Amino acid sequence: MSFATNIQNLATRIATECKALRTLTNGNAADLSALTTTAKSNLVAAINEVKAAVSAASGIDDGATSTGSTWSSSKIQQSLTAAIDGILNGVPSALDTLQELATALGNDANFSGTVTAALGNRVRFDAAQTLTAPQQAQACANIGVGDPTTNFVTTFEAGLA
């Protein structure tokens, strides 16, 4: 490679690096007017403006909630823990996740309907019910009293005679 080629390559490299720096600082604008700072005529002044704004920022402030500051990580953790505890409200550890609740409910998306239907199919002892003949037969079989159509008084009296 000749000396002239090396100089040309150096000039190209310097121009490329300058363009990259300009892109980093002002989005490849032709001048500094694209800067979001008030100092638009001097890059050093713009950088100093940004530094002053950062220095003036309130930073971590556990005593207030605002858009100009943040809580410390320990305050954030305390807040999250309190929120989770408020949601869980002392539930046992076996039911403290949605997966555990789903498992406990048999993964039944219609659990309330399933339970309501099951409760509706129970023989009540606190109120009168109207049962069909098959329902009566099943209820009697379940509690071991036999055929519901059998008149036990007549059967008992017939056995005494």
CORJO-V877679 format. One record per run of one state. SS is the DSSP state (H for helix, E for strand, L for the rest). FROM is the first residue (numbers start at 1). LEN is the number of residues. If there is no record, write none. Layout:
ss=<SS:SS>
from=<FROM:FROM>
len=<LEN:LEN>
This chain:
ss=<L:H:L:H:L:H:L:E:L:E:L:H:L:H:L:H:L:H:L:H:L:H:L>
from=<1:3:27:32:35:43:57:59:61:69:71:73:89:93:96:98:105:111:121:133:144:152:161>
len=<2:24:5:3:8:14:2:2:8:2:2:16:4:3:2:7:6:10:12:11:8:9:1>
